[in-house]
Amino acid sequence: MDANGEGRGPGEDLDVVDHGDGDASHANLRGDMNDFQEIDLLGQSRKLVLAVREMGAGVEEIDLEMGPGEDDPNFGPGNSEGNEPQGLLELTPKQQPRKKKKVVKKWRDEWAETYKWAYVAVHENTPRIFCSICKEYGRKHRRNPYGNEGSRNMQMSALEEHNNSLLHKEALRLQMASKDKGLGLIDRPLYIKALMSKSAESILEAVIKRDPHEGEFIQAVSEVVHSLEAVLSKNPQFVHVLERLLEPERVIMFRVPWVDDKGEMHVNRGFRVQFNQALGPYKGGLRFHPGVNLSVMKFLGLEQTLKNGVTSLNLGGAMGGSDFEPKGKSDNEMMRFCQSFMEELYRHIGPNQDTPCGDIGVGTREIGYLFGQYRRLTSQYESLLTCKSPPWGGSQLRPEATGYGLVYFAKEVLADLDKDLKGLRCVVSGSGKVAMYALEKLIAFGAIPVSISDSRGCIIDEDGFDFAKLSHLRDIKNHRKSLREYTKTHSRAKYIDDGKPWGVKCDMAFPCASQNELNHSDAMALVNAGCKIVVEGANMPCTTDALEVFRKSKIVYAPGKAANAGGVVISGLEMVQHSGRIQWSADEIDSKLQEVMKEIYLKCKKAANEFGIGLGSPESLVHGANIAAFLRVARAMLEQGCV
């Protein structure tokens, strides 16, 4: 039929003109049909198929669609294209049943430039055109498979429709955003697929498709799944357990309104992600920081679940907080915000349900305000919030616990390498409790820490810090001054605006600031500076690109879920002391902390060895920590049923 619905005679069929290279690249209509009618005719074709031909000795056709789609009821078995001439768009006479039309296009050089994300590969013995972003082909990514809504632009080809698909755009947006930030969040999950087992790959793909915008969470899941491949292959019953584990049991989001000292009203968003309760009541920190979002909370909740699992504590995992900025706030403003935050949070926590503690931006002052409001609302004085002051229920060494435990873990790593901390040059990032107390313990063991940093820059002191210099640094931080003040009394030290310490000559590195602070270029700087061991003080401070550099350079790498577990260990001991209305001495707590950190190290080493990962592998502690923690949580989940 022509554009006006009239039938055409035998002499007016569509003719394909060969331009000399063997490719059917242009079609002319015999008769009076003009170019606009031809375009209209092409727009009415029911299904468009991209065919890629290589003319000469052999012919190869890549068909993106294999017959009728199950998602389009308008195409039944009678619409088979098996008898159609290859490469022709043929008009059927009016009296014959309508057949699907086929458009044949040559894969030209300019297509390769336009569709940089496309590549050709064989799938189930059939050549296909795949998307290099999503690693899928054909209708799987087509928003509107056959253009039934009348959009002719979407009918041009399956490739163009794929390029317009929401899934492809989101995957591409996230990949570009990750590269812009230097995070490399999506590259590893997508490009290590060839190295992963089918079950591990499918689990990771499901997480990416469900939450493609949650970069930090995907990064954390990627590391865990990669570590557990050997476990899943030997214990297939754990595959479905891992799928359940990676989905939080409960996610709570709420509004936090508050009034500043000028009487102006503000509103922030509050979170509590109760990730897993299989081992005991939820346990995890509260973080007040502008960078807090759902992705960060979920990744920290997963990390906390595994961190608690690698200890011997019967505690589940959770994380919460708000995108509130505590810097520059007065005591009264902090009190009003904390009281408003607890006004909602208290409904979801309890000593046998969820026991929060401090994290970035939440110290002893904030815990006091939060606990006071909880007690006012519930009329209960319970062993609930940890990180309290010792006079009213807190534990000795709780502020020091994470930093001290970090160094104790590093000592165990060095002992297996027949080395000692004494005389080793160490670079440390951050200037919070973890970094400061790690510095203190490093100095006590004879190490030479040479750096410290904050969000505005870093201090490099080639002579190393001692206890007097550390006291000066604490005074600077307590008065909320810039680290630059340090150079006024220590002229040999230098301050670097917006700088990082990773290029300084060192033997060990302790990233203690925040997640993804250490990227690919930072890792290369560490390698060139002679670093041999990296021990994480923060949660996931290294990007996937940085970890790849460490792996290739054979740098021993200790993950935060094991190395910085000292904080949650002392929180557990604080709950024991509070329940018994007792208080242990600092020496007793310190002794218990050293024992537990050694126990955690041995668990990681043993789990890695059981699955064929020896200490010679730079990733042995990462895999060992993930395996030991997962097995403990997974066995509890199996015994408790599908809940």
C-alpha positions in Angstrom: 0.0 0.0 0.0 1.2 3.6 -0.6 1.0 6.5 1.7 -2.6 7.1 0.8 -3.7 3.5 1.4 -3.9 2.5 -2.3 -2.4 -0.8 -3.5 0.5 -0.7 -5.9 1.0 -2.8 -9.0 3.7 -5.4 -9.5 5.9 -2.9 -11.3 5.8 -0.5 -8.4 7.5 -2.6 -5.8 10.2 -1.2 -3.6 13.6 -1.5 -5.3 16.9 -1.7 -3.4 19.7 0.1 -5.3 23.2 -1.3 -5.0 25.9 1.4 -4.8 28.7 -0.8 -5.9 30.0 -2.0 -2.5 27.5 -4.8 -2.2 25.5 -3.0 0.5 21.8 -2.3 0.3 22.2 1.2 1.7 19.4 3.2 0.0 15.9 2.5 -1.2 13.9 4.3 -4.0 10.3 3.9 -4.8 9.3 3.4 -8.4 6.5 5.7 -9.2 5.5 9.1 -7.9 6.2 8.6 -4.2 8.3 11.5 -2.9 10.9 11.6 -0.1 8.3 12.6 2.6 6.0 9.7 1.6 9.0 7.4 1.9 9.8 8.6 5.4 6.1 8.2 6.4 6.1 4.7 5.0 9.2 3.8 7.0 7.6 5.2 10.1 4.6 2.8 9.7 6.7 -0.3 9.7 5.7 -2.5 12.6 9.2 -3.8 13.6 12.6 -2.6 12.7 15.6 -4.9 12.7 19.2 -3.8 12.5 21.2 -6.1 10.2 25.0 -5.9 10.0 26.5 -7.4 6.9 30.0 -8.1 6.0 30.0 -8.6 2.2 32.6 -10.7 0.4 33.7 -14.2 1.3 31.2 -14.4 4.1 28.0 -12.7 5.2 27.2 -12.0 8.9 23.9 -10.6 10.1 23.4 -9.3 13.6 19.7 -9.3 14.5 18.8 -7.5 17.7 15.4 -9.1 17.8 14.7 -12.9 17.7 11.1 -13.1 16.5 8.1 -11.7 18.3 8.5 -10.3 21.7 6.6 -11.7 24.6 5.9 -8.2 25.7 4.0 -7.2 22.6 0.7 -8.9 22.0 0.3 -7.4 18.6 2.9 -9.7 17.1 1.8 -13.4 17.0 3.2 -16.5 15.5 1.8 -15.5 12.1 4.1 -12.5 12.0 7.3 -14.6 11.6 10.0 -13.1 9.5 11.5 -16.3 8.4 10.4 -16.0 4.7 11.3 -12.3 4.3 14.1 -11.5 1.8 17.2 -10.6 3.8 18.0 -6.8 3.5 14.7 -5.7 1.8 11.9 -3.5 2.9 9.0 -5.1 0.9 5.5 -3.7 0.4 2.9 -6.4 0.6 -0.2 -6.3 -1.7 -3.5 -5.3 0.0 -5.0 -8.7 -0.4 -2.1 -10.5 1.3 -1.6 -10.7 5.1 0.6 -7.8 6.3 4.2 -8.8 7.0 6.7 -7.1 9.1 9.1 -4.8 7.3 12.8 -5.0 7.7 15.3 -2.2 7.4 18.8 -3.1 6.6 21.6 -0.6 7.5 25.3 -0.9 7.1 27.4 -0.7 10.3 29.2 2.4 9.1 32.2 4.1 10.8 30.2 7.0 11.9 27.9 4.6 13.8 30.9 3.4 15.9 31.5 7.0 16.8 27.8 7.7 17.6 27.3 4.6 19.6 30.6 4.3 21.5 28.8 2.3 24.1 28.0 -0.6 21.6 30.1 -3.6 20.8 29.5 -6.9 18.9 29.8 -10.3 20.7 28.5 -13.8 20.3 25.6 -14.8 22.6 24.2 -18.4 22.4 26.0 -18.9 19.1 24.4 -15.8 17.6 26.2 -12.5 17.0 24.6 -9.7 19.0 25.1 -6.0 19.6 25.7 -5.4 23.3 25.7 -2.2 25.4 29.1 -1.7 27.0 27.4 0.1 29.9 24.7 -2.3 30.8 26.3 -5.5 29.2 22.9 -6.4 27.8 21.4 -6.6 24.3 18.2 -6.3 22.3 14.8 -5.7 23.8 16.0 -6.2 27.4 16.8 -2.5 27.5 14.2 -1.0 25.2 11.8 1.3 26.9 9.1 0.8 24.3 10.0 -2.3 22.3 8.0 -1.7 19.2 7.2 2.0 19.3 3.4 1.3 19.7 2.9 4.7 21.3 3.6 6.3 17.9 7.0 7.8 18.5 8.8 7.5 15.2 12.1 8.5 16.6 12.0 5.4 18.8 11.3 3.2 15.8 14.5 4.1 14.0 16.5 1.1 15.4 16.8 -1.0 18.5 20.2 0.7 19.1 18.7 4.1 19.3 15.8 3.0 21.5 18.4 1.4 23.8 20.3 4.7 23.9 17.0 6.3 25.0 16.2 3.7 27.6 16.0 4.9 31.2 18.1 2.0 32.5 20.9 2.8 30.0 20.8 6.6 30.8 20.9 5.9 34.6 23.8 3.5 34.3 25.7 5.9 32.0 25.0 8.9 34.3 26.2 7.1 37.4 29.3 5.8 35.6 30.2 9.3 34.4 29.5 10.9 37.8 31.7 8.3 39.5 34.6 8.9 37.1 34.2 12.7 37.5 34.7 12.2 41.3 37.5 9.8 40.8 35.5 7.1 42.7 35.2 4.4 40.0 32.1 3.1 41.8 30.5 1.3 38.9 33.6 0.2 37.0 34.4 -2.7 39.3 31.0 -4.2 39.6 30.5 -4.2 35.9 33.9 -5.2 34.7 34.8 -7.9 37.1 31.8 -10.0 36.0 34.0 -12.3 33.9 35.9 -13.2 37.0 32.8 -14.0 39.1 30.7 -17.1 39.4 27.3 -17.0 37.9 25.6 -16.9 41.3 27.8 -14.0 42.6 27.4 -12.2 39.3 23.6 -12.4 39.4 23.5 -11.2 43.1 25.6 -8.1 42.2 23.5 -7.4 39.0 20.3 -7.5 41.1 21.7 -4.9 43.5 22.9 -2.6 40.7 19.5 -2.8 38.9 17.5 -2.3 42.1 19.5 0.7 43.4 21.7 2.0 40.5 22.1 5.4 42.0 23.5 4.2 45.4 27.2 4.3 44.5 28.6 3.8 48.0 26.4 0.9 48.7 27.1 -0.8 45.4 30.8 -0.4 46.0 30.5 -2.0 49.5 28.4 -4.9 48.1 30.9 -5.4 45.2 33.8 -6.0 47.6 31.7 -8.4 49.8 30.4 -10.4 46.9 33.8 -10.7 45.3 35.2 -12.0 48.6 32.5 -14.6 49.0 32.8 -16.3 45.6 34.6 -19.3 47.1 32.1 -19.6 49.9 29.1 -19.6 47.5 30.7 -22.2 45.2 31.3 -24.6 48.1 28.1 -23.7 50.0 25.3 -23.0 47.4 22.7 -22.8 50.2 24.3 -19.5 51.2 23.4 -17.8 47.8 19.8 -17.0 48.9 21.0 -16.0 52.4 23.4 -13.4 50.8 20.6 -12.1 48.7 18.5 -11.5 51.9 21.5 -10.1 53.8 22.1 -7.4 51.2 18.6 -6.0 51.6 18.2 -4.0 54.9 15.5 -5.3 57.2 14.1 -1.8 57.8 14.9 1.7 56.5 13.5 4.7 58.4 13.6 8.3 57.1 12.1 11.3 58.8 12.1 15.1 59.0 14.1 16.9 61.6 12.9 20.5 62.1 14.9 22.8 64.4 15.4 26.5 65.3 18.8 28.3 65.3 19.9 30.9 67.8 18.5 33.7 65.5 15.0 32.1 65.7 15.1 30.9 62.1 13.6 27.5 61.3 15.5 24.8 59.5 14.8 21.2 58.4 17.1 18.3 57.8 16.6 14.6 57.0 17.1 11.9 59.5 17.9 8.2 58.8 18.1 4.9 60.6 18.9 1.8 58.5 18.4 -1.3 60.7 20.3 -3.7 58.5 20.4 -7.1 60.2 19.3 -8.4 63.6 20.3 -12.0 63.2 23.0 -11.9 65.8 21.3 -9.6 68.3 19.9 -6.1 68.8 20.8 -3.6 66.1 24.1 -1.8 66.9 25.6 1.1 64.9 26.6 4.7 64.9 24.8 8.0 64.4 26.5 10.4 61.9 25.8 14.1 61.5 27.4 15.3 58.3 26.2 17.1 55.1 27.3 14.1 53.0 24.8 11.7 54.7 22.3 10.1 52.4 20.6 6.8 52.0 23.4 5.2 50.0 26.0 6.1 52.7 23.7 4.9 55.5 23.1 1.5 53.7 26.8 1.0 53.0 27.7 1.8 56.7 24.8 -0.5 57.9 26.2 -3.4 55.9 29.8 -2.7 57.1 28.5 -2.5 60.7 26.7 -5.8 60.3 29.9 -7.6 59.1 32.0 -5.7 61.6 29.9 -6.9 64.5 29.9 -10.4 62.9 33.7 -10.7 62.9 33.8 -10.0 66.6 32.4 -12.4 69.2 29.6 -9.9 70.2 26.0 -10.8 69.9 25.0 -7.6 68.1 23.3 -6.9 64.8 24.1 -4.1 62.4 22.6 -0.6 61.8 23.5 2.9 61.0 21.8 6.3 61.2 22.3 10.0 61.2 21.4 13.2 59.4 22.6 15.5 56.7 23.0 18.2 59.4 26.3 20.2 59.6 27.4 20.4 63.2 30.4 22.6 62.5 29.8 26.2 63.7 26.8 25.4 65.7 26.4 26.6 69.3 25.7 24.3 72.2 22.0 25.4 72.3 21.6 24.8 68.6 23.1 21.3 68.9 20.8 20.6 71.8 17.7 21.7 69.9 18.7 19.6 66.9 19.5 16.5 68.9 16.2 16.8 70.8 14.2 17.1 67.6 16.1 14.1 66.1 15.4 11.9 69.1 11.7 13.0 69.0 11.3 10.6 66.1 14.1 8.1 66.6 13.0 7.0 70.1 10.0 5.2 68.5 12.4 2.8 66.8 15.1 2.0 69.4 15.4 0.3 72.7 17.9 -1.8 74.7 16.7 -5.1 73.1 15.9 -3.5 69.8 18.4 -1.0 68.6 21.3 0.6 70.5 22.9 3.6 68.7 26.3 5.1 69.4 28.4 8.0 68.2 30.1 8.4 64.8 31.3 11.4 62.8 29.8 14.6 64.2 28.3 12.8 67.2 30.5 12.9 70.3 30.0 12.9 74.0 28.1 16.2 73.9 25.6 15.1 71.3 25.1 11.6 72.9 24.3 13.5 76.2 21.6 15.6 74.5 20.2 12.6 72.7 20.1 10.4 75.8 18.5 13.2 77.9 15.7 13.5 75.4 15.2 9.8 75.2 15.0 9.5 79.0 12.5 12.4 79.1 10.3 10.8 76.4 10.3 7.3 77.8 10.9 7.8 81.5 13.5 5.0 81.3 17.2 5.0 82.2 18.3 2.2 79.9 21.5 0.8 78.6 20.7 2.3 75.2 23.1 4.9 73.8 26.8 4.1 74.1 29.7 6.6 74.0 28.4 8.2 77.1 30.6 10.0 79.7 31.9 7.5 82.4 30.3 9.4 85.3 26.8 8.5 84.2 27.2 5.1 82.6 29.9 5.3 80.0 33.1 3.2 79.7 36.7 4.0 80.2 38.7 4.3 76.9 35.5 4.5 74.8 36.8 7.6 72.9 40.2 6.0 72.4 38.9 2.5 71.5 38.8 2.7 67.7 42.2 4.4 67.4 43.9 2.1 69.9 42.4 -1.0 68.4 43.5 0.1 64.9 47.2 0.1 66.1 46.8 -3.2 68.0 45.5 -4.8 64.8 48.4 -3.3 62.8 50.8 -4.8 65.4 49.3 -8.3 64.7 49.8 -7.8 60.9 53.4 -6.8 61.4 54.1 -9.7 63.8 53.2 -12.2 61.1 55.6 -10.4 58.8 58.4 -10.5 61.5 58.3 -6.7 61.8 57.7 -4.2 64.6 56.1 -0.7 64.7 59.2 0.8 66.3 61.0 3.2 63.9 58.4 2.8 61.1 57.3 6.0 59.3 53.5 6.2 59.3 51.1 8.6 57.4 47.8 9.2 59.0 44.8 11.1 57.6 42.0 12.7 59.5 42.1 14.6 62.8 39.1 13.2 64.7 39.1 10.7 67.6 40.3 7.8 65.5 43.2 9.6 64.0 44.2 11.4 67.2 44.2 8.3 69.3 45.9 6.2 66.6 48.7 8.9 66.6 48.9 8.5 70.4 49.3 4.8 70.4 51.7 4.9 67.4 54.0 7.3 69.4 53.7 5.0 72.4 55.0 2.0 70.4 57.9 3.9 68.9 56.5 4.6 65.4 57.1 7.9 63.6 53.8 9.4 62.5 54.4 12.3 60.2 51.0 13.6 59.1 47.5 14.5 60.0 44.8 16.2 58.0 41.3 17.7 57.9 38.9 18.8 55.2 40.9 22.0 54.5 44.4 20.6 54.3 47.2 18.5 55.9 50.2 18.9 58.1 53.5 17.2 57.2 56.1 17.0 59.9 59.1 15.1 58.6 60.6 14.9 62.1 57.5 13.0 63.3 55.0 13.8 66.1 55.8 13.2 69.7 53.5 13.6 72.8 54.2 17.3 73.1 53.3 18.0 69.5 50.3 15.8 69.8 49.1 17.8 72.8 49.4 21.0 70.7 47.4 19.4 67.8 44.6 18.5 70.2 44.6 22.1 71.6 44.2 23.4 68.0 41.3 21.0 67.2 39.6 21.6 70.6 39.5 25.4 69.8 38.3 24.6 66.2 41.3 26.4 64.7 43.0 25.6 61.4 45.8 23.0 61.4 48.0 25.8 59.9 48.4 27.1 63.5 50.8 24.1 64.1 53.4 25.6 61.7 53.6 28.8 63.8 55.4 26.9 66.6 57.0 24.1 64.5 58.7 25.8 61.6 60.1 22.6 60.1 56.5 21.4 59.5 54.6 22.4 56.4 50.9 22.9 55.8 49.4 22.0 52.4 46.1 23.7 51.5 43.6 21.1 50.2 46.4 18.6 50.4 46.7 14.9 51.2 49.5 13.1 53.0 49.9 10.1 50.7 53.0 11.3 48.8 55.1 11.4 51.9 57.8 8.8 52.3 56.4 6.1 54.6 56.3 2.4 55.6 52.6 2.3 56.6 49.4 4.3 55.9 46.4 4.7 58.2 43.5 6.4 56.3 41.2 7.6 59.2 39.1 10.4 57.7 36.1 9.2 55.6 34.9 6.9 52.9 36.6 7.1 49.5 39.2 9.6 50.6 42.0 7.6 49.0 41.7 7.3 45.2 43.7 5.9 42.4 46.3 8.7 42.2 46.6 8.7 46.0 47.3 4.9 45.9 50.0 5.4 43.2 51.5 8.1 45.4 51.7 5.7 48.3 53.3 3.0 46.2 55.9 5.5 45.0 56.5 6.7 48.5 57.5 3.2 49.6 54.4 2.2 51.6 54.1 -1.5 52.3 51.0 -1.8 54.5 47.6 0.0 54.6 45.4 -0.3 57.6 42.0 1.3 57.4 40.8 3.4 60.3 37.8 4.8 58.5 35.0 2.8 56.9 35.8 2.0 53.2 38.3 4.9 52.8 39.8 3.5 49.6 38.1 3.5 46.3 38.0 0.4 44.1 40.6 1.8 41.8 42.9 2.4 44.8 42.4 -1.2 46.0 43.3 -2.5 42.5 46.6 -0.5 42.8 47.3 -2.1 46.2 46.6 -5.6 44.8 48.9 -5.2 41.8 51.6 -3.6 43.9 51.3 -6.4 46.5 50.6 -4.0 49.4 49.2 -5.7 52.5 45.7 -4.2 53.1 43.7 -4.5 56.3 40.0 -3.6 55.9 38.2 -1.3 58.3 35.5 -3.8 59.2 38.2 -5.7 61.1 40.9 -3.1 61.9 38.6 -0.4 63.3 36.3 -2.8 65.2 37.7 -1.6 68.5 35.0 1.0 68.9 32.1 -1.5 68.8 34.0 -3.9 71.0 34.2 -1.3 73.8 30.6 -0.3 73.1 29.6 -3.9 73.8 31.6 -3.8 77.0 30.0 -0.5 78.0 26.6 -2.2 77.7 27.7 -5.0 80.0 29.1 -2.5 82.6 25.9 -0.4 82.4 23.6 -3.4 82.9 25.6 -4.7 85.9 26.0 -1.1 87.3 29.7 -1.6 87.4 32.7 0.1 85.8 36.0 -1.5 84.9 39.3 0.4 85.0 41.1 1.7 82.0 43.8 -1.0 82.3 41.2 -3.7 82.3 39.4 -2.3 79.3 42.7 -1.9 77.4 43.7 -5.5 78.1 40.3 -6.8 76.9 40.6 -4.6 73.8 44.0 -6.0 72.9 42.7 -9.6 73.3 39.7 -9.0 71.1 41.7 -7.3 68.3 44.1 -10.2 68.2 41.2 -12.6 68.1 39.7 -10.7 65.2 43.0 -10.9 63.3 43.3 -14.6 63.9 39.7 -15.1 62.7 40.4 -13.3 59.4 43.6 -15.2 58.8 41.9 -18.6 59.6 38.9 -17.9 57.3 41.1 -16.9 54.4 43.3 -20.0 54.8 40.2 -22.3 54.9 39.2 -21.0 51.5 42.7 -21.2 49.9 43.8 -17.5 50.4 47.2 -17.4 52.1 48.9 -14.5 53.7 51.0 -14.1 50.6 47.9 -12.5 49.0 47.6 -8.8 49.6 43.8 -9.2 49.9 43.9 -12.1 52.3 42.7 -10.0 55.3 39.9 -8.4 53.2 38.6 -11.8 52.1 39.1 -13.3 55.5 37.2 -10.6 57.3 34.3 -10.8 54.8 34.2 -14.6 54.9 34.4 -14.9 58.7 31.7 -12.3 59.3 29.4 -13.6 56.6 29.5 -17.2 57.8 28.6 -16.2 61.3 25.7 -14.1 60.2 24.5 -16.5 57.5 24.4 -19.5 59.8 22.2 -17.5 62.2 19.9 -16.5 59.4 19.6 -20.1 58.1 18.7 -21.4 61.6 16.1 -18.6 62.1 14.3 -19.3 58.8 13.3 -17.1 55.9 12.5 -13.9 57.8 
